Amino acid sequence: MMPVALASTSAVAYGISDYLGGVASRRARALRVVSISYPVSIALVAVAAVVAGGSPGLVGLAWGLASGVASGVAVWTFYVALSRGPMSVISPITAILAAAGPLAFGLAAGEQPGSVAMAGMAIALVATVLASMEGEHGSSVQHGRLTRHLLVLSVVSGLAFAAFFVLLAQVPAGQGLWPVAASRVGATVILLAAAVAAGESFRFSRRLIAIGVVIAVFDAVANGAFYFAAQSGMLALVSVIAALYPAFTVALAVTHGGERLRSVQMVGLALAAVAIVLLALA
């Protein structure tokens, strides 16, 4: 039950962070937003790591750093794909790979979820895809068609998100939150390098800084919750739950962003609720 609760917390926090990132990106380019939120998240996780204690080892820090590099690549390629192509296609591709990758890895590693859990995970995969299928008037920049190049970027992003989940789950127990801090360092280096390469300005308004800090808080909660979920439960199960975050992003866009909920997304939200209940009962 605790791994499910932690993974669900991670999904909610990822969803809120993603929604706020979308709101901020309407006023500034996405790489400028993460140039604020990711460095702040390092500081937040580092403080939490000091409080939480633990004995970090070189192996655990290395797994954490590697997961952060994967996370940075995932976010970078995802934003590039979204800036050039249709989110209604790109987001579901990325979401299903991010969810299915760790699921396949966990099952291949010998994890054996029960029949109820397997049913819940199957429903969660479908829910993730449906919830992330935005229409032509979604919250992200959308134009153009899905070219071969954009398809490659979408697949790379999804696989990199999957790699993030898998790599962070490899951290040995008892290391505290230090591997998560290392993960944030790896992601920040990649994304700041991308921002510099793109010629982004590092002059920020007070409003953008404030939003960036709030995003960082939820990002830190999301990563910490997933880390502890993976430490205490099956990767196949917790990664599928964490990958349900688009459902919470969509729910916020409807309740606070004034967006219309598409019928396919309504089905996705309903299935997400069913999936979490089944996984909690498994």
N, C-alpha and C positions, 0 to 999 in steps of 0.2 A: 504493500500500500504506500509506503514512504517513497519508493522510487517513482511511482506514478504521480504522487503529489508534487514531488520535486520537478519532474519532467513537465508536468502541467504548468507549474509556476514558471519554468523556463519558457514554455510556449507563449504564455501570457505576456511575459516581459519582452520577449523577442517581438511579439506582435505590436506591443505599445511602442517599442523603440523604432520599429519599421514604420509605423504610422507617423510618428513624430518626425522621423527622417524624411518621409514623403512631404509632410507639411513644410518643413524647413527648406527642402529642395525646390519648392515653388518660388522661394525668394532668393535662393543661392544655389549654385551648382553642387551636386551631391558630394563631390570630392572636397569641397570647402567645408561642408557640414561635418564629414568624418574627420577632417583635419582638426576639428575642435573636440569632437566626442571621443575619439579613440585615445589621444594622449591623456584626457581626463580620466578615462576608464582605467588606465594603468595606475594612476594615483589612487583611485578608489579601491581597486582590487588589492593594491599593495598595503593600504591601511587595513583592509579587512584581513589580509593574510597575517599581518602582525598580531592582530587581535585573536585570530583563530588558532595561531600557533602551528605546530607541525614541523617536521624535519625534512626540508626539501633536499633531494639528492640530484646528482647530475643527470641521471637517467630520466627522472620525472620532469626536470626542467627542460630537457631536450625534447621530450614528447610534447610538452606544453608549447615550446617555441615553434616546433614543427606544425602543430595544429594552428597556431596563429598565422604562420605563413600561408597555410591553406585557406584560412579564413580571409586574409587580406586579398589573395588572388580571387577568391569567390566573389567578394564584394566588388572588387575592381571590375572584373569581367561582367558581372551582373549589371552594374551601372552603365558600362559602355554599351552593352546590348540594349538596355532599356532606352538609352538616349537616341538609338538609331532605328529601332524596330518596334513592332507591336507587343505591348505587355500582355495582351490577351493570349498570346502564344508563348512568349518567352518565359513568363512567370511559371506557368504549369510545367514546362519542360524542366526548369531549374528545380522546382519544388519536388517533383516525383523522383528525380535523381538524388536529391538531398535526403529524401526519406528512404528510398529503396536501397541505396548503397550500404548504409550501416545495417539495415535489416538483413541484407544478403550476407554481409560480413559476419554478423553475429550468429546467424544460422550455420554458416560454413565453419565457424569456430567451435561449434558443438552446443550452442545454446538451444534449449528445448522448451519453448513456450507451450502451454497447454492449448487445447482446442479453442477454449473461449478467448484466450489471448491472441491466438492466430486469427480468429474471426475479427477481433477488435483491431488488430494491426492491418488486416486487409481493408476493413472499412475506413480506417484512418488514412490509408494511402489514397483511396478514392476521394475522401473528404478534402485532403490537401490539394489535390488537383482542381477539384470543382470550386473550392473557396478562393483559389488564386486566379480564377478565370475572369479578369476584369474586362469590361466592354470598351468601346471606343472613347468613352468619356471618363476613364478611370483617373486615379490620382497621379499617375506618373506620365512623364513625357512619352508620347507615342506618335510615331509616324513611320512611313515606309512599309516595306514588306519583309518577310523573313527570308533573307538571303542565305546562301551557304555559309558565309562568314559569320553572320549573326547566329546561325544554328550552332556553329562550332563554339562561339563564345558562350551560348546558353548551356551547352553540354559541359564545357569546361567549368563554368560556374557551378552547375549542379554537382558535378563530381568533386569539385574543390570543397563545397559545403559538406558533402558526404565525408570527404577525407578529414575535415575538421572534427566532425563528430567522432569518427573512428580513432583518430590520433589522440584526441583529448581523453578518450576512454581507456587508453593504454597506460596512463599514469599509474604507478603503483600506489597502493593505499598508504595512508599516514603521512602524506607530504603537505597537508594543509592546502591553502589556496595559492601557494607560490607558483605551481605550474600554470594556473589560470592567469596569473600576472605575467608570466613568461609568454603565454599565448597572446595576451593583449599587446605585448611588446612586438612580437613577430608581425601581427596584423598591422600595427601602427607604422612600422618601418615600411612595409609594402605600400600602404595607402598614402603615406606622406611622399614616398618616392614617386608614386603615380601622380600625385597632386603637383609636385615640382615639375615632372616631365610634361604635364598638361599646361604648365604656365599659370597655375591658379594663384590668385592673390591671397595673402595671409593676413589681410586687414579685415577685421570682423566687426560688425555692429554689436552693440550690447544685447540686442534682441537675439541675434544669431548665437552669441556666446551662451546666453541663458538657455536657449533650446538645446544647444549642444551639450551642456552640462546635464540637463534632464535626460537626454538620450543616453548619455554615458552611464547614468545611474541605472537605468533599466537594462542597458547592455551588460553592465557588471553583474546585476542580479541574474540575468538570463544565463550568462556563462557559468557563474558560480553554481546556480541551481542545477544546470545540466551536468556539470562536473560531478557534483555529489550524487546525482541520480545515477550516473554511469558507474560511480564507485560502488553503489549499493544495489544495483539492479542489472538486468540483462540489457546489453547495448541494443539488441534488436527491438526490445520493447520501448525503452526510454527515448531512443532516437526518433522513432516513429511519432511518439507523442510530441516531442519538442518540435518536430517538423510541421506540426499543425498550426504554427504561428500565423500563417496567412489568414486563418479563420478569425483570429482576434484582431488582426489589422483591418480586415473587411468590416467586422462588427463596429470598430471605432469609427471607420470612415462613414458608416451609416448613421450611427448615433450622435457623433460629434462633428462630422465633416459635411453633413447634408447630402451625402451621395445616395443614389438609388441602389437598392440591392437587386441584382439580377436573379432570376429564378434558379439558375444553375448554382449560384452562390448560396441561395437559401437552402438548397438541398445539401450543399457542402457543409454549411454550419450545422444543420440537423444531424448529418452523419458524423461530424466531429464530436458532437455531444454524445451520440450513441457509442462511438469508439472509446471515448474516455471512460464512460460507465462500464463498458465491457472489460476494459483493461484494468480498471480499479477492482472489479470483481474476480478477475483471473487469479 
